[in-house]
Amino acid sequence: MNLSFWEHKTWLSNIDFAIIGSGIVGLSCALELREKHPKSKIVVFERGMLPSGASTKNAGFACFGSISEILEDLNNHSEEEVIQLVKSRVDGLKLLRNILGDKQLDYKEYGGYELFTEKDAALFETCKTNISFVNELLKPIFNDAIFSEKENHFGFKNIQPNLIYSAFEGQIDTGKMMLGLIKKASEENILILNASEITNISDNGESVSLQLNSSKDISVKKVFIATNGFAKQFLEEDIKPARAQVLITEPIKNLQIKGTFHLDKGYYYFRNIENRILLGGGRNLNFKAEETTQMELTELVQNKLEQLLKTVILPTQSFEIEARWSGIMGVGNQKKPILKAVSKNVFCGVRLGGMGVAIGSSIGKELACLYD
């Protein structure tokens, strides 16, 4: 990197706060730092042309967890932990909506539904039986009953007769969300450097040395790691990448499906985008293969997604696939995010567990508050 004097002076010198990752967490962290430190120099380093993990690649679900996911969480967490998990998601969504506004997010509250396939009869009965229990457990958060049964009026086939509905679930436009955060960051004199990959971090006690694009070392005062699924290269923590594969149809005439939909304990998810269907998931078909940071597609997952479209979601309608992509989430044995000081001058906010839209803003804010 042969930088000019001007380039180095303007962008890469005298940096007070360096943030690695320009997704929801990174930009929310930068905005909170600006509020707390109005005269500081804040630079966000992003390895990709656009945010490279999941922030511009997710399905745009404004959700807090389907009933089967919540019951699954209760098998691995205490009731109090699950209540806190759900509360953090609800509070995070409120924060995101307050920061950007529903118009910028294109927020629509069509509600959320969980479908159960014919082979999932036992799971369906378990979820039905526990509706009252979960509603009571989470009532302090919503002050209302959350889940109820609904008839299948969408024309879905090869599923259990009823769906489980949540009136509080919504959807957003992921691209508009990130555009709004980038615009806010620019207005607050926060510098975002794309195609700028940090390959090594070294805390020297008085400052931190960052290796930029594997060649140039720059010195900064404080560093905030917000790379979620890519964080393992910097951290010895319980976090691993989890690839999510997605496809979207071309416009479908007279599409009657509106809402966000969960299937197979949340391992599959779909929604309408105007008159299209976006469908993603399938990492449960081969967990090990999807523990990767490579944004590629596999025939195994893509064929399964198309099969679900043909046999369950759109069994009586023809459709064409317009685009396919993948994104990288950060997961671990626990769903609670990792928010901590890694060293004197380095902090991290990672492992969002596939709930980046819901908790990304609040995790970014909390990440900034780790340094006082």
SULRAWO-V477183 format. One record per residue. RES is the residue in three letters. PSI is psi in whole degrees, 0 to 359 (999 if undefined). OMEGA is omega in degrees with one decimal (NA if undefined). NEAR is the number of other ideal C-beta (glycine too) atoms within 10 Angstrom. Layout:
BEGIN
RES;PSI;OMEGA;NEAR + RES;PSI;OMEGA;NEAR
END
This chain:
BEGIN
MET;106;177.1;11 + ASN;86;-177.6;6 + LEU;146;174.9;14 + SER;166;175.0;8 + PHE;318;-176.3;8 + TRP;318;-179.6;8 + GLU;314;-179.2;12 + HIS;316;-177.2;13 + LYS;318;-173.9;11 + THR;319;-170.7;11 + TRP;328;-166.6;15 + LEU;9;177.9;22 + SER;156;176.8;13 + ASN;43;179.6;11 + ILE;123;176.9;23 + ASP;313;-176.7;14 + PHE;121;174.4;24 + ALA;130;179.0;28 + ILE;129;-179.2;34 + ILE;111;-177.4;24 + GLY;122;-176.4;29 + SER;30;176.4;31 + GLY;199;-177.7;29 + ILE;313;-177.6;32 + VAL;313;-177.0;34 + GLY;313;-178.8;30 + LEU;325;176.1;30 + SER;322;175.2;29 + CYS;314;-179.8;32 + ALA;317;-179.5;29 + LEU;321;178.3;22 + GLU;321;176.7;17 + LEU;321;178.5;25 + ARG;320;179.4;20 + GLU;322;-178.4;11 + LYS;333;-175.7;13 + HIS;76;-170.5;15 + PRO;337;-176.1;9 + LYS;5;-176.0;7 + SER;160;173.9;16 + LYS;119;-176.2;17 + ILE;127;179.2;24 + VAL;130;177.5;21 + VAL;126;179.3;26 + PHE;125;-178.2;27 + GLU;126;-176.0;24 + ARG;332;-174.4;20 + GLY;174;173.5;15 + MET;324;174.4;8 + LEU;171;176.3;14 + PRO;126;-163.2;26 + SER;351;-175.0;23 + GLY;272;-176.8;31 + ALA;350;-171.0;26 + SER;327;176.7;25 + THR;9;-174.7;19 + LYS;357;-176.7;21 + ASN;175;-174.9;25 + ALA;353;178.5;24 + GLY;36;177.3;22 + PHE;123;171.1;26 + ALA;78;-170.3;23 + CYS;168;-178.5;25 + PHE;2;178.8;27 + GLY;132;176.2;26 + SER;169;-176.2;25 + ILE;324;179.1;25 + SER;325;176.4;23 + GLU;318;179.7;21 + ILE;318;176.9;23 + LEU;322;176.3;19 + GLU;319;177.7;16 + ASP;325;179.7;17 + LEU;341;175.0;16 + ASN;340;-174.4;7 + ASN;353;-179.4;11 + HIS;160;174.9;17 + SER;163;177.9;10 + GLU;318;-179.9;10 + GLU;321;178.3;8 + GLU;319;179.7;15 + VAL;319;176.2;23 + ILE;317;179.9;16 + GLN;323;176.7;14 + LEU;311;-178.7;24 + VAL;318;179.5;22 + LYS;319;180.0;15 + SER;326;178.9;20 + ARG;316;178.5;21 + VAL;314;179.5;18 + ASP;321;179.3;16 + GLY;319;177.7;27 + LEU;321;176.5;26 + LYS;318;179.4;13 + LEU;314;179.3;18 + LEU;316;-179.8;26 + ARG;326;177.7;17 + ASN;322;-177.9;10 + ILE;314;-172.2;19 + LEU;333;-176.4;21 + GLY;147;-176.2;11 + ASP;331;-179.9;13 + LYS;313;178.8;9 + GLN;321;-179.4;18 + LEU;344;-170.2;23 + ASP;45;-176.7;15 + TYR;131;177.2;20 + LYS;130;-177.3;18 + GLU;77;178.4;14 + TYR;351;-175.8;15 + GLY;165;-179.6;17 + GLY;152;-176.6;29 + TYR;146;171.5;22 + GLU;129;177.8;26 + LEU;152;177.5;25 + PHE;125;-178.4;25 + THR;170;-179.1;18 + GLU;324;-179.0;11 + LYS;350;-179.1;10 + ASP;35;-178.6;18 + ALA;319;-178.9;11 + ALA;318;178.3;9 + LEU;319;179.0;19 + PHE;315;179.9;21 + GLU;320;177.8;12 + THR;315;-179.2;14 + CYS;317;177.8;23 + LYS;314;-177.6;16 + THR;330;-174.5;10 + ASN;7;-179.9;17 + ILE;311;-178.0;16 + SER;318;179.4;11 + PHE;312;-179.1;12 + VAL;320;177.9;21 + ASN;317;-179.8;16 + GLU;320;-179.6;11 + LEU;320;-174.5;17 + LEU;5;-178.4;23 + LYS;323;177.5;12 + PRO;337;-180.0;9 + ILE;316;-171.8;17 + PHE;344;-176.0;16 + ASN;30;-179.8;7 + ASP;165;173.3;10 + ALA;134;-173.7;15 + ILE;309;-171.7;25 + PHE;146;175.6;23 + SER;164;177.1;13 + GLU;144;175.3;12 + LYS;149;175.0;15 + GLU;155;176.9;9 + ASN;92;178.7;14 + HIS;14;-178.4;8 + PHE;352;-178.0;19 + GLY;14;177.0;12 + PHE;146;-179.3;20 + LYS;163;174.9;14 + ASN;37;177.8;12 + ILE;172;173.4;19 + GLN;153;-170.0;21 + PRO;326;-178.3;9 + ASN;161;174.4;16 + LEU;159;172.7;23 + ILE;125;-166.4;24 + TYR;145;171.3;18 + SER;120;-177.6;23 + ALA;346;-171.1;15 + PHE;0;-175.4;18 + GLU;143;-179.6;24 + GLY;185;178.3;22 + GLN;153;-179.8;26 + ILE;169;171.5;23 + ASP;107;-175.5;16 + THR;318;-179.6;24 + GLY;315;179.4;12 + LYS;324;177.1;16 + MET;309;-177.7;26 + MET;324;176.2;20 + LEU;319;178.3;14 + GLY;318;179.2;19 + LEU;320;178.5;27 + ILE;318;178.6;17 + LYS;317;179.0;12 + LYS;318;179.6;18 + ALA;317;178.7;22 + SER;317;179.1;11 + GLU;333;-179.7;10 + GLU;17;177.2;15 + ASN;39;173.1;12 + ILE;126;-177.4;22 + LEU;132;175.7;16 + ILE;119;-179.6;19 + LEU;109;177.5;16 + ASN;165;-176.2;15 + ALA;36;-177.8;10 + SER;90;-175.6;21 + GLU;126;173.1;17 + ILE;121;-175.3;23 + THR;347;177.6;13 + ASN;144;178.7;12 + ILE;130;179.6;21 + SER;112;179.0;13 + ASP;116;-177.3;15 + ASN;6;179.6;11 + GLY;308;178.8;8 + GLU;338;178.8;9 + SER;179;179.1;16 + VAL;133;176.5;21 + SER;128;178.0;14 + LEU;133;173.8;23 + GLN;120;-175.0;15 + LEU;125;179.4;19 + ASN;38;175.9;13 + SER;17;-176.5;10 + SER;312;-172.5;9 + LYS;133;174.7;14 + ASP;132;175.7;10 + ILE;152;-177.7;20 + SER;132;178.5;15 + VAL;165;-178.2;22 + LYS;312;-177.9;16 + LYS;148;-179.0;22 + VAL;138;178.0;27 + PHE;117;-177.9;26 + ILE;120;-178.3;27 + ALA;46;-174.6;31 + THR;2;172.2;30 + ASN;253;-175.0;32 + GLY;345;179.5;28 + PHE;9;-169.7;21 + ALA;342;-174.7;23 + LYS;332;-179.3;16 + GLN;340;-179.5;12 + PHE;340;-167.3;19 + LEU;142;171.5;18 + GLU;75;-176.4;7 + GLU;168;176.6;16 + ASP;81;178.5;12 + ILE;139;177.2;24 + LYS;155;178.8;18 + PRO;150;176.1;19 + ALA;110;-177.3;22 + ARG;137;175.1;23 + ALA;123;179.3;23 + GLN;142;-171.8;24 + VAL;152;168.0;23 + LEU;161;177.3;21 + ILE;141;-178.5;18 + THR;165;165.4;23 + GLU;166;178.6;12 + PRO;139;-178.4;12 + ILE;125;-177.9;18 + LYS;134;176.3;7 + ASN;37;177.1;6 + LEU;125;-176.6;18 + GLN;1;-175.7;11 + ILE;123;175.7;20 + LYS;128;178.7;15 + GLY;184;173.5;20 + THR;139;-170.3;26 + PHE;139;-179.1;26 + HIS;146;-177.7;28 + LEU;141;175.4;24 + ASP;58;178.3;19 + LYS;30;176.8;18 + GLY;0;179.2;19 + TYR;343;170.3;17 + TYR;146;-177.2;22 + TYR;143;177.5;24 + PHE;164;-177.1;28 + ARG;164;169.6;25 + ASN;146;164.4;20 + ILE;98;-170.1;17 + GLU;248;-178.5;8 + ASN;33;174.5;15 + ARG;164;170.5;17 + ILE;127;170.8;22 + LEU;130;-177.9;20 + LEU;134;179.2;26 + GLY;172;176.5;25 + GLY;201;176.1;23 + GLY;4;-178.8;23 + ARG;342;176.8;23 + ASN;347;176.1;14 + LEU;330;177.9;15 + ASN;83;-175.2;12 + PHE;316;-174.7;12 + LYS;317;-178.6;7 + ALA;331;-178.3;13 + GLU;2;172.5;22 + GLU;69;-173.4;14 + THR;156;174.2;15 + THR;7;178.6;16 + GLN;120;-177.7;11 + MET;70;-179.1;15 + GLU;176;178.5;8 + LEU;151;176.9;16 + THR;147;178.3;17 + GLU;322;-178.6;7 + LEU;309;-176.6;13 + VAL;314;-177.1;25 + GLN;323;177.1;17 + ASN;322;178.4;12 + LYS;320;178.7;18 + LEU;316;178.6;22 + GLU;323;178.1;15 + GLN;318;177.8;10 + LEU;320;176.9;21 + LEU;316;-174.9;19 + LYS;324;-171.1;14 + THR;338;-175.4;14 + VAL;307;-167.4;20 + ILE;314;-177.6;24 + LEU;57;-172.9;22 + PRO;340;-177.2;12 + THR;7;-178.0;6 + GLN;142;174.6;17 + SER;153;-179.9;8 + PHE;159;173.5;17 + GLU;145;177.6;8 + ILE;127;179.2;15 + GLU;320;-175.8;11 + ALA;156;176.7;11 + ARG;146;177.9;15 + TRP;177;175.2;14 + SER;157;176.9;22 + GLY;166;-175.7;23 + ILE;118;175.0;21 + MET;171;174.3;23 + GLY;122;-177.0;26 + VAL;171;177.7;20 + GLY;189;-179.6;16 + ASN;334;175.7;9 + GLN;151;-179.2;14 + LYS;347;179.0;20 + LYS;129;-179.7;13 + PRO;157;175.4;27 + ILE;112;178.2;21 + LEU;109;-174.5;15 + LYS;163;169.1;14 + ALA;123;179.1;11 + VAL;323;176.6;19 + SER;190;-176.5;13 + LYS;321;-172.7;12 + ASN;7;-177.0;19 + VAL;133;-176.4;21 + PHE;155;-179.6;24 + CYS;148;172.7;26 + GLY;94;-171.5;31 + VAL;182;-179.2;26 + ARG;69;-178.9;25 + LEU;355;170.2;28 + GLY;31;179.3;20 + GLY;9;-178.8;23 + MET;35;-175.1;22 + GLY;319;179.1;27 + VAL;319;-176.4;27 + ALA;317;-171.2;28 + ILE;357;-175.2;26 + GLY;316;-178.2;31 + SER;315;-178.2;29 + SER;324;177.2;22 + ILE;320;176.4;27 + GLY;317;178.8;31 + LYS;316;179.0;20 + GLU;325;177.9;20 + LEU;315;178.4;27 + ALA;326;-176.8;25 + CYS;352;175.1;14 + LEU;332;175.1;16 + TYR;123;-179.3;18 + ASP;999;NA;5
END
